[in-house]
Amino acid sequence: MKIVGDSEHFQQPYDNDDEYVSRTGQKVESEAAQKLGMRLVDLSKSQLARMELDEFLYDAILHSKNIKTKTEAYRRHLQYIGKLMRGFDPEPIEATLDKILNKNNNETAQVHIFEKMRERLLTLGDDEINALIELHPQLDRQKLRQLIRQANKELAKGPDSKSSRELFKYLRSEITE
């Protein structure tokens, strides 16, 4: 005969289960999966191709690009992607996503650096050429001067300059850090 005050009698079925997740916890995990899915939907097709995703998830994300945003169908489709995301470990997906997005940010920052370098060369001339060659001795002084002279002549005629673009390409190809 069991005593009513026995602790085994009042033990809940999930007390010994370490992987028990409350309903609120499940909702939080579901929303996190859906937000990660939304981040994937925001990627371009070329970025998405580098993600190494499951075939069904990849197809669902590509399909979302054909649905008009701010519609009920789009919202439901995002929920579907969130449902698919729940079956995958989010950590490797997030790591790959961060890596892809950070790479794009680094490329953008490098483009801005080379644009500023080009503008300084076009405005300051020989002083800037000397300073740049001290930092990067692999650059050809004569080629730099020639590109700068042509770019300044073309920029005097109009805002778009072929030589200015060539100067940018030359700097980008020769200076690798």
Backbone torsions as a table, in degrees:
resi	resn	phi	psi	omega
1	MET	NA	131.7	-179.0
2	LYS	-91.6	143.4	176.1
3	ILE	-86.4	138.8	-176.8
4	VAL	-63.7	-30.7	-178.4
5	GLY	-81.2	2.8	-178.3
6	ASP	-63.9	136.6	-176.3
7	SER	-69.7	-25.9	178.5
8	GLU	-67.4	-29.7	-178.4
9	HIS	-68.7	-35.4	-176.6
10	PHE	-93.7	2.9	-178.5
11	GLN	-71.4	131.4	179.5
12	GLN	-78.2	154.4	-178.2
13	PRO	-65.9	-20.5	-177.1
14	TYR	-100.8	5.5	179.9
15	ASP	-63.7	-34.1	-178.5
16	ASN	-95.0	-2.1	-177.3
17	ASP	-92.3	111.3	-178.6
18	ASP	-73.7	-20.8	-176.2
19	GLU	-98.4	15.8	178.6
20	TYR	-68.8	132.9	177.6
21	VAL	-126.0	129.0	-179.4
22	SER	-69.1	168.7	179.0
23	ARG	-62.3	-38.9	178.4
24	THR	-64.1	-41.5	177.3
25	GLY	-62.1	-39.7	177.8
26	GLN	-63.8	-40.2	179.5
27	LYS	-65.8	-40.3	178.9
28	VAL	-63.5	-45.0	178.1
29	GLU	-62.8	-39.5	179.6
30	SER	-64.3	-43.5	179.0
31	GLU	-66.0	-38.1	178.2
32	ALA	-64.3	-40.7	177.9
33	ALA	-64.3	-39.3	179.8
34	GLN	-68.0	-38.8	178.3
35	LYS	-65.3	-40.0	176.6
36	LEU	-64.0	-39.9	176.1
37	GLY	-61.7	-37.9	178.4
38	MET	-66.3	-36.9	176.9
39	ARG	-64.1	-36.8	178.1
40	LEU	-68.6	-36.6	179.6
41	VAL	-64.6	-31.2	-178.8
42	ASP	-74.0	-12.0	-179.9
43	LEU	-72.6	154.8	173.3
44	SER	-76.5	167.9	-178.5
45	LYS	-63.9	-37.3	179.9
46	SER	-69.1	-37.8	177.0
47	GLN	-67.4	-40.1	-179.0
48	LEU	-64.4	-34.6	-179.8
49	ALA	-65.3	-26.3	179.8
50	ARG	-84.6	-0.9	-172.6
51	MET	-82.6	-17.5	-177.9
52	GLU	56.1	59.6	-179.3
53	LEU	-98.0	163.4	174.1
54	ASP	-61.2	148.7	-176.2
55	GLU	-59.1	-43.9	-178.7
56	PHE	-66.7	-41.7	179.2
57	LEU	-66.1	-43.4	178.7
58	TYR	-59.8	-46.9	179.2
59	ASP	-63.1	-40.4	-179.9
60	ALA	-64.6	-39.9	179.3
61	ILE	-67.3	-42.2	177.1
62	LEU	-63.2	-38.5	179.2
63	HIS	-64.3	-32.5	-178.9
64	SER	-64.3	-24.7	-180.0
65	LYS	-71.3	-16.3	179.3
66	ASN	-93.8	-4.7	-177.9
67	ILE	-99.8	136.3	178.9
68	LYS	-64.6	134.0	177.4
69	THR	-72.1	164.1	-179.6
70	LYS	62.6	31.1	173.6
71	THR	-122.2	161.6	179.0
72	GLU	-64.2	-36.0	179.8
73	ALA	-63.6	-39.9	178.8
74	TYR	-65.4	-43.1	179.4
75	ARG	-61.8	-45.3	179.0
76	ARG	-64.1	-38.2	179.7
77	HIS	-66.2	-38.0	176.0
78	LEU	-63.5	-37.0	176.2
79	GLN	-64.7	-38.7	178.0
80	TYR	-63.3	-43.1	177.6
81	ILE	-62.5	-40.3	175.9
82	GLY	-60.6	-38.6	178.0
83	LYS	-65.0	-42.4	176.9
84	LEU	-64.1	-36.9	-178.2
85	MET	-65.9	-27.0	-178.3
86	ARG	-63.2	-22.4	-179.4
87	GLY	-83.0	-2.1	-176.8
88	PHE	-119.2	153.4	175.0
89	ASP	-73.7	120.8	-174.9
90	PRO	-73.3	-23.1	-173.7
91	GLU	-62.3	-48.2	178.9
92	PRO	-66.6	-33.2	178.4
93	ILE	-65.8	-45.1	179.2
94	GLU	-64.1	-40.0	179.9
95	ALA	-63.0	-45.2	179.0
96	THR	-65.5	-40.5	179.2
97	LEU	-62.4	-46.2	178.8
98	ASP	-62.9	-38.2	179.3
99	LYS	-63.7	-44.1	-179.8
100	ILE	-66.4	-45.5	-178.2
101	LEU	-68.1	-38.1	179.2
102	ASN	-67.5	-35.9	178.3
103	LYS	-62.1	-42.4	179.2
104	ASN	-64.8	-38.5	178.6
105	ASN	-65.8	-39.0	178.4
106	ASN	-65.2	-40.8	178.6
107	GLU	-63.4	-41.5	178.5
108	THR	-63.5	-42.2	179.1
109	ALA	-63.6	-40.2	178.8
110	GLN	-65.3	-38.9	177.8
111	VAL	-60.7	-42.8	179.4
112	HIS	-64.0	-38.8	178.8
113	ILE	-62.7	-45.6	-179.4
114	PHE	-68.5	-34.0	176.5
115	GLU	-64.5	-43.2	178.2
116	LYS	-64.4	-39.9	178.8
117	MET	-61.9	-43.7	178.8
118	ARG	-62.6	-44.8	-180.0
119	GLU	-62.2	-40.8	178.1
120	ARG	-64.3	-39.9	178.2
121	LEU	-64.1	-40.7	-178.5
122	LEU	-69.9	-33.1	-177.2
123	THR	-90.7	-38.2	-174.1
124	LEU	-94.1	-22.1	174.0
125	GLY	72.3	-131.7	-171.5
126	ASP	-60.6	-37.8	179.7
127	ASP	-60.1	-43.2	-179.8
128	GLU	-71.1	-35.2	177.1
129	ILE	-61.3	-46.0	179.9
130	ASN	-62.2	-43.4	179.9
131	ALA	-64.7	-40.3	-179.6
132	LEU	-68.2	-38.9	-179.7
133	ILE	-70.4	-31.1	174.5
134	GLU	-63.0	-39.2	179.2
135	LEU	-75.6	-36.1	-175.8
136	HIS	-131.3	84.4	-175.7
137	PRO	-66.3	-13.5	-179.9
138	GLN	-73.3	-12.0	-179.4
139	LEU	-73.4	146.5	179.3
140	ASP	-92.7	113.1	-176.8
141	ARG	-59.6	-43.2	-177.5
142	GLN	-64.4	-43.4	179.9
143	LYS	-64.8	-41.1	178.0
144	LEU	-59.4	-49.3	-179.7
145	ARG	-59.9	-41.1	-179.7
146	GLN	-64.0	-46.7	179.5
147	LEU	-63.7	-39.7	-180.0
148	ILE	-66.4	-43.8	179.6
149	ARG	-61.6	-45.7	179.4
150	GLN	-64.3	-41.5	-178.7
151	ALA	-64.5	-42.0	179.0
152	ASN	-64.9	-38.0	176.9
153	LYS	-63.8	-44.6	-178.6
154	GLU	-69.9	-36.5	179.5
155	LEU	-68.1	-27.4	177.0
156	ALA	-67.5	-30.5	180.0
157	LYS	-81.4	-37.6	-177.4
158	GLY	-163.3	168.8	-175.3
159	PRO	-72.3	-25.6	-177.9
160	ASP	-97.2	129.5	-175.7
161	SER	-131.4	123.3	177.5
162	LYS	-66.8	-41.0	-179.3
163	SER	-67.1	-32.7	176.9
164	SER	-64.4	-41.8	176.2
165	ARG	-65.2	-39.7	178.2
166	GLU	-64.3	-38.5	176.7
167	LEU	-61.7	-43.7	178.1
168	PHE	-60.8	-46.5	179.6
169	LYS	-62.7	-40.1	179.4
170	TYR	-63.9	-46.2	179.0
171	LEU	-61.1	-43.6	-177.2
172	ARG	-66.7	-37.9	-178.0
173	SER	-76.0	-32.8	-175.0
174	GLU	-87.8	-29.7	-177.7
175	ILE	-101.2	107.0	178.1
176	THR	-122.2	119.7	179.8
177	GLU	-125.3	NA	NA
